[in-house]
């Protein structure tokens, strides 16, 4: 799959049911995804398979993700957020 096809698929997967998640994921895919290692890309894609309530809790700091790789990716994304 080409990078263009993969980014289109990821953009679609980043469209969530919660605006709070959209504003985190969409810029991340556009600005950072292609600079990640293959392993990090796989972790990000796995993160997108999680349910919105879980993601919301992790990104808002209400809960910590028990999966170390996913938690590292959550923290990485949060570290890139410009407030």
N, CA, C and O atoms as a GROMACS GRO file, in nm:
protein
  332
    1UNK      N    1   0.085  -0.118   0.000
    1UNK     CA    2   0.000   0.000   0.000
    1UNK      C    3   0.090   0.124   0.000
    1UNK      O    4   0.184   0.132   0.078
    2UNK      N    5   0.060   0.218  -0.087
    2UNK     CA    6   0.141   0.340  -0.095
    2UNK      C    7   0.114   0.428   0.026
    2UNK      O    8   0.013   0.413   0.095
    3UNK      N    9   0.205   0.520   0.050
    3UNK     CA   10   0.189   0.614   0.162
    3UNK      C   11   0.062   0.696   0.145
    3UNK      O   12  -0.009   0.722   0.243
    4UNK      N   13   0.031   0.736   0.022
    4UNK     CA   14  -0.090   0.815  -0.004
    4UNK      C   15  -0.214   0.734   0.031
    4UNK      O   16  -0.305   0.786   0.096
    5UNK      N   17  -0.220   0.608  -0.012
    5UNK     CA   18  -0.335   0.523   0.020
    5UNK      C   19  -0.344   0.498   0.170
    5UNK      O   20  -0.452   0.500   0.228
    6UNK      N   21  -0.228   0.475   0.232
    6UNK     CA   22  -0.226   0.450   0.375
    6UNK      C   23  -0.272   0.573   0.453
    6UNK      O   24  -0.348   0.561   0.549
    7UNK      N   25  -0.226   0.692   0.412
    7UNK     CA   26  -0.268   0.814   0.482
    7UNK      C   27  -0.416   0.839   0.463
    7UNK      O   28  -0.483   0.886   0.556
    8UNK      N   29  -0.470   0.808   0.348
    8UNK     CA   30  -0.614   0.824   0.326
    8UNK      C   31  -0.692   0.730   0.420
    8UNK      O   32  -0.793   0.770   0.477
    9UNK      N   33  -0.645   0.609   0.434
    9UNK     CA   34  -0.708   0.512   0.523
    9UNK      C   35  -0.697   0.560   0.668
    9UNK      O   36  -0.793   0.549   0.744
   10UNK      N   37  -0.581   0.612   0.704
   10UNK     CA   38  -0.562   0.661   0.841
   10UNK      C   39  -0.648   0.784   0.869
   10UNK      O   40  -0.704   0.797   0.978
   11UNK      N   41  -0.657   0.874   0.771
   11UNK     CA   42  -0.743   0.991   0.790
   11UNK      C   43  -0.886   0.947   0.821
   11UNK      O   44  -0.952   1.003   0.908
   12UNK      N   45  -0.932   0.847   0.748
   12UNK     CA   46  -1.068   0.796   0.771
   12UNK      C   47  -1.079   0.736   0.911
   12UNK      O   48  -1.178   0.760   0.981
   13UNK      N   49  -0.980   0.660   0.952
   13UNK     CA   50  -0.981   0.597   1.085
   13UNK      C   51  -0.972   0.700   1.197
   13UNK      O   52  -1.017   0.675   1.308
   14UNK      N   53  -0.913   0.816   1.168
   14UNK     CA   54  -0.898   0.922   1.269
   14UNK      C   55  -1.027   1.001   1.290
   14UNK      O   56  -1.038   1.075   1.387
   15UNK      N   57  -1.121   0.986   1.201
   15UNK     CA   58  -1.250   1.053   1.218
   15UNK      C   59  -1.329   0.975   1.321
   15UNK      O   60  -1.382   0.868   1.293
   16UNK      N   61  -1.337   1.030   1.440
   16UNK     CA   62  -1.397   0.960   1.552
   16UNK      C   63  -1.533   1.019   1.584
   16UNK      O   64  -1.580   1.112   1.518
   17UNK      N   65  -1.596   0.965   1.685
   17UNK     CA   66  -1.724   1.016   1.730
   17UNK      C   67  -1.711   1.132   1.827
   17UNK      O   68  -1.812   1.188   1.871
   18UNK      N   69  -1.589   1.167   1.862
   18UNK     CA   70  -1.565   1.274   1.958
   18UNK      C   71  -1.470   1.377   1.899
   18UNK      O   72  -1.362   1.342   1.852
   19UNK      N   73  -1.511   1.501   1.901
   19UNK     CA   74  -1.429   1.609   1.848
   19UNK      C   75  -1.293   1.614   1.918
   19UNK      O   76  -1.191   1.643   1.854
   20UNK      N   77  -1.291   1.587   2.049
   20UNK     CA   78  -1.165   1.592   2.124
   20UNK      C   79  -1.062   1.496   2.067
   20UNK      O   80  -0.943   1.526   2.067
   21UNK      N   81  -1.107   1.383   2.018
   21UNK     CA   82  -1.015   1.286   1.958
   21UNK      C   83  -0.976   1.327   1.816
   21UNK      O   84  -0.862   1.310   1.775
   22UNK      N   85  -1.071   1.380   1.742
   22UNK     CA   86  -1.043   1.427   1.605
   22UNK      C   87  -0.931   1.531   1.605
   22UNK      O   88  -0.840   1.525   1.522
   23UNK      N   89  -0.937   1.625   1.699
   23UNK     CA   90  -0.839   1.733   1.700
   23UNK      C   91  -0.701   1.685   1.744
   23UNK      O   92  -0.602   1.756   1.724
   24UNK      N   93  -0.693   1.568   1.804
   24UNK     CA   94  -0.564   1.509   1.837
   24UNK      C   95  -0.510   1.427   1.720
   24UNK      O   96  -0.394   1.441   1.681
   25UNK      N   97  -0.595   1.342   1.666
   25UNK     CA   98  -0.550   1.246   1.565
   25UNK      C   99  -0.526   1.305   1.427
   25UNK      O  100  -0.426   1.272   1.363
   26UNK      N  101  -0.614   1.390   1.381
   26UNK     CA  102  -0.601   1.441   1.244
   26UNK      C  103  -0.469   1.516   1.222
   26UNK      O  104  -0.397   1.485   1.127
   27UNK      N  105  -0.435   1.613   1.307
   27UNK     CA  106  -0.305   1.681   1.287
   27UNK      C  107  -0.187   1.585   1.303
   27UNK      O  108  -0.086   1.600   1.234
   28UNK      N  109  -0.199   1.489   1.393
   28UNK     CA  110  -0.090   1.394   1.413
   28UNK      C  111  -0.063   1.315   1.286
   28UNK      O  112   0.053   1.297   1.248
   29UNK      N  113  -0.168   1.267   1.220
   29UNK     CA  114  -0.150   1.191   1.096
   29UNK      C  115  -0.088   1.280   0.989
   29UNK      O  116   0.001   1.237   0.915
   30UNK      N  117  -0.134   1.402   0.980
   30UNK     CA  118  -0.083   1.493   0.876
   30UNK      C  119   0.061   1.535   0.900
   30UNK      O  120   0.140   1.547   0.806
   31UNK      N  121   0.096   1.558   1.026
   31UNK     CA  122   0.226   1.619   1.056
   31UNK      C  123   0.334   1.522   1.106
   31UNK      O  124   0.452   1.550   1.091
   32UNK      N  125   0.295   1.409   1.163
   32UNK     CA  126   0.395   1.327   1.231
   32UNK      C  127   0.401   1.182   1.185
   32UNK      O  128   0.507   1.120   1.195
   33UNK      N  129   0.292   1.128   1.137
   33UNK     CA  130   0.285   0.984   1.111
   33UNK      C  131   0.398   0.935   1.021
   33UNK      O  132   0.462   0.834   1.052
   34UNK      N  133   0.422   1.003   0.912
   34UNK     CA  134   0.523   0.953   0.817
   34UNK      C  135   0.665   0.961   0.871
   34UNK      O  136   0.757   0.902   0.814
   35UNK      N  137   0.685   1.034   0.982
   35UNK     CA  138   0.817   1.044   1.044
   35UNK      C  139   0.840   0.939   1.152
   35UNK      O  140   0.950   0.928   1.206
   36UNK      N  141   0.737   0.861   1.182
   36UNK     CA  142   0.750   0.755   1.282
   36UNK      C  143   0.821   0.635   1.222
   36UNK      O  144   0.821   0.615   1.101
   37UNK      N  145   0.882   0.556   1.309
   37UNK     CA  146   0.940   0.430   1.263
   37UNK      C  147   0.824   0.336   1.225
   37UNK      O  148   0.709   0.362   1.260
   38UNK      N  149   0.855   0.231   1.154
   38UNK     CA  150   0.752   0.132   1.117
   38UNK      C  151   0.685   0.074   1.241
   38UNK      O  152   0.564   0.051   1.241
   39UNK      N  153   0.764   0.052   1.346
   39UNK     CA  154   0.709  -0.002   1.470
   39UNK      C  155   0.612   0.097   1.534
   39UNK      O  156   0.505   0.058   1.580
   40UNK      N  157   0.651   0.225   1.537
   40UNK     CA  158   0.563   0.328   1.594
   40UNK      C  159   0.435   0.343   1.510
   40UNK      O  160   0.327   0.364   1.565
   41UNK      N  161   0.449   0.334   1.378
   41UNK     CA  162   0.331   0.342   1.292
   41UNK      C  163   0.234   0.229   1.324
   41UNK      O  164   0.112   0.250   1.329
   42UNK      N  165   0.288   0.111   1.346
   42UNK     CA  166   0.203  -0.004   1.379
   42UNK      C  167   0.133   0.017   1.513
   42UNK      O  168   0.016  -0.019   1.528
   43UNK      N  169   0.203   0.074   1.610
   43UNK     CA  170   0.142   0.101   1.740
   43UNK      C  171   0.031   0.206   1.724
   43UNK      O  172  -0.076   0.191   1.782
   44UNK      N  173   0.056   0.310   1.646
   44UNK     CA  174  -0.047   0.412   1.624
   44UNK      C  175  -0.170   0.351   1.557
   44UNK      O  176  -0.283   0.381   1.595
   45UNK      N  177  -0.149   0.266   1.460
   45UNK     CA  178  -0.262   0.202   1.392
   45UNK      C  179  -0.338   0.112   1.489
   45UNK      O  180  -0.460   0.101   1.481
   46UNK      N  181  -0.267   0.047   1.580
   46UNK     CA  182  -0.333  -0.035   1.682
   46UNK      C  183  -0.413   0.053   1.778
   46UNK      O  184  -0.521   0.015   1.822
   47UNK      N  185  -0.360   0.171   1.809
   47UNK     CA  186  -0.429   0.266   1.895
   47UNK      C  187  -0.563   0.306   1.832
   47UNK      O  188  -0.663   0.320   1.902
   48UNK      N  189  -0.564   0.324   1.702
   48UNK     CA  190  -0.687   0.364   1.633
   48UNK      C  191  -0.794   0.255   1.637
   48UNK      O  192  -0.911   0.283   1.610
   49UNK      N  193  -0.757   0.133   1.669
   49UNK     CA  194  -0.854   0.023   1.680
   49UNK      C  195  -0.927   0.023   1.814
   49UNK      O  196  -1.023  -0.050   1.832
   50UNK      N  197  -0.880   0.106   1.908
   50UNK     CA  198  -0.942   0.112   2.040
   50UNK      C  199  -1.074   0.189   2.032
   50UNK      O  200  -1.097   0.266   1.939
   51UNK      N  201  -1.157   0.166   2.131
   51UNK     CA  202  -1.287   0.232   2.137
   51UNK      C  203  -1.273   0.377   2.185
   51UNK      O  204  -1.184   0.409   2.264
   52UNK      N  205  -1.362   0.463   2.136
   52UNK     CA  206  -1.358   0.605   2.171
   52UNK      C  207  -1.359   0.632   2.321
   52UNK      O  208  -1.280   0.714   2.367
   53UNK      N  209  -1.445   0.567   2.400
   53UNK     CA  210  -1.444   0.596   2.545
   53UNK      C  211  -1.310   0.567   2.612
   53UNK      O  212  -1.266   0.640   2.701
   54UNK      N  213  -1.244   0.458   2.567
   54UNK     CA  214  -1.111   0.427   2.621
   54UNK      C  215  -1.012   0.536   2.582
   54UNK      O  216  -0.940   0.589   2.666
   55UNK      N  217  -1.011   0.570   2.454
   55UNK     CA  218  -0.919   0.672   2.404
   55UNK      C  219  -0.940   0.804   2.477
   55UNK      O  220  -0.844   0.870   2.518
   56UNK      N  221  -1.066   0.843   2.492
   56UNK     CA  222  -1.098   0.968   2.560
   56UNK      C  223  -1.042   0.967   2.702
   56UNK      O  224  -0.981   1.064   2.745
   57UNK      N  225  -1.064   0.858   2.774
   57UNK     CA  226  -1.015   0.847   2.912
   57UNK      C  227  -0.863   0.857   2.917
   57UNK      O  228  -0.808   0.922   3.006
   58UNK      N  229  -0.795   0.792   2.824
   58UNK     CA  230  -0.648   0.796   2.823
   58UNK      C  231  -0.596   0.935   2.790
   58UNK      O  232  -0.507   0.986   2.858
   59UNK      N  233  -0.651   0.996   2.686
   59UNK     CA  234  -0.600   1.126   2.642
   59UNK      C  235  -0.637   1.239   2.737
   59UNK      O  236  -0.566   1.339   2.745
   60UNK      N  237  -0.747   1.225   2.809
   60UNK     CA  238  -0.788   1.329   2.904
   60UNK      C  239  -0.728   1.306   3.043
   60UNK      O  240  -0.749   1.387   3.134
   61UNK      N  241  -0.654   1.196   3.059
   61UNK     CA  242  -0.587   1.168   3.185
   61UNK      C  243  -0.676   1.110   3.293
   61UNK      O  244  -0.639   1.109   3.410
   62UNK      N  245  -0.794   1.060   3.255
   62UNK     CA  246  -0.884   0.999   3.352
   62UNK      C  247  -0.839   0.858   3.388
   62UNK      O  248  -0.865   0.811   3.499
   63UNK      N  249  -0.774   0.791   3.295
   63UNK     CA  250  -0.722   0.656   3.316
   63UNK      C  251  -0.588   0.645   3.246
   63UNK      O  252  -0.556   0.723   3.156
   64UNK      N  253  -0.510   0.546   3.288
   64UNK     CA  254  -0.385   0.516   3.218
   64UNK      C  255  -0.403   0.387   3.142
   64UNK      O  256  -0.455   0.289   3.196
   65UNK      N  257  -0.360   0.387   3.019
   65UNK     CA  258  -0.367   0.267   2.937
   65UNK      C  259  -0.272   0.162   2.996
   65UNK      O  260  -0.157   0.192   3.028
   66UNK      N  261  -0.322   0.041   3.011
   66UNK     CA  262  -0.241  -0.067   3.070
   66UNK      C  263  -0.139  -0.124   2.972
   66UNK      O  264  -0.039  -0.184   3.013
   67UNK      N  265  -0.163  -0.106   2.842
   67UNK     CA  266  -0.071  -0.153   2.739
   67UNK      C  267   0.042  -0.050   2.726
   67UNK      O  268   0.019   0.064   2.688
   68UNK      N  269   0.164  -0.093   2.758
   68UNK     CA  270   0.278   0.000   2.762
   68UNK      C  271   0.303   0.068   2.628
   68UNK      O  272   0.329   0.188   2.624
   69UNK      N  273   0.296  -0.007   2.519
   69UNK     CA  274   0.320   0.053   2.387
   69UNK      C  275   0.214   0.157   2.354
   69UNK      O  276   0.246   0.266   2.307
   70UNK      N  277   0.089   0.124   2.378
   70UNK     CA  278  -0.019   0.219   2.350
   70UNK      C  279  -0.007   0.341   2.441
   70UNK      O  280  -0.026   0.454   2.396
   71UNK      N  281   0.025   0.318   2.568
   71UNK     CA  282   0.041   0.430   2.659
   71UNK      C  283   0.155   0.522   2.615
   71UNK      O  284   0.143   0.645   2.623
   72UNK      N  285   0.264   0.464   2.569
   72UNK     CA  286   0.375   0.546   2.518
   72UNK      C  287   0.330   0.630   2.399
   72UNK      O  288   0.369   0.746   2.387
   73UNK      N  289   0.248   0.573   2.311
   73UNK     CA  290   0.200   0.647   2.196
   73UNK      C  291   0.105   0.758   2.239
   73UNK      O  292   0.111   0.869   2.185
   74UNK      N  293   0.019   0.731   2.335
   74UNK     CA  294  -0.070   0.835   2.388
   74UNK      C  295   0.014   0.951   2.442
   74UNK      O  296  -0.015   1.067   2.411
   75UNK      N  297   0.116   0.920   2.519
   75UNK     CA  298   0.201   1.025   2.576
   75UNK      C  299   0.277   1.099   2.467
   75UNK      O  300   0.296   1.221   2.476
   76UNK      N  301   0.321   1.028   2.365
   76UNK     CA  302   0.392   1.090   2.254
   76UNK      C  303   0.301   1.190   2.182
   76UNK      O  304   0.342   1.302   2.154
   77UNK      N  305   0.178   1.149   2.154
   77UNK     CA  306   0.083   1.237   2.087
   77UNK      C  307   0.052   1.358   2.174
   77UNK      O  308   0.051   1.471   2.126
   78UNK      N  309   0.027   1.335   2.302
   78UNK     CA  310  -0.001   1.447   2.394
   78UNK      C  311   0.117   1.544   2.401
   78UNK      O  312   0.096   1.665   2.416
   79UNK      N  313   0.239   1.493   2.390
   79UNK     CA  314   0.357   1.577   2.393
   79UNK      C  315   0.371   1.667   2.272
   79UNK      O  316   0.443   1.766   2.275
   80UNK      N  317   0.301   1.632   2.165
   80UNK     CA  318   0.306   1.711   2.041
   80UNK      C  319   0.195   1.813   2.033
   80UNK      O  320   0.196   1.900   1.946
   81UNK      N  321   0.098   1.805   2.123
   81UNK     CA  322  -0.018   1.895   2.117
   81UNK      C  323   0.024   2.036   2.151
   81UNK      O  324   0.094   2.060   2.250
   82UNK      N  325  -0.019   2.129   2.067
   82UNK     CA  326   0.009   2.270   2.092
   82UNK      C  327  -0.116   2.333   2.151
   82UNK      O  328  -0.220   2.340   2.085
   83UNK      N  329  -0.106   2.378   2.274
   83UNK     CA  330  -0.221   2.437   2.342
   83UNK      C  331  -0.214   2.587   2.337
   83UNK      O  332  -0.303   2.655   2.389
   0.00000   0.00000   0.00000
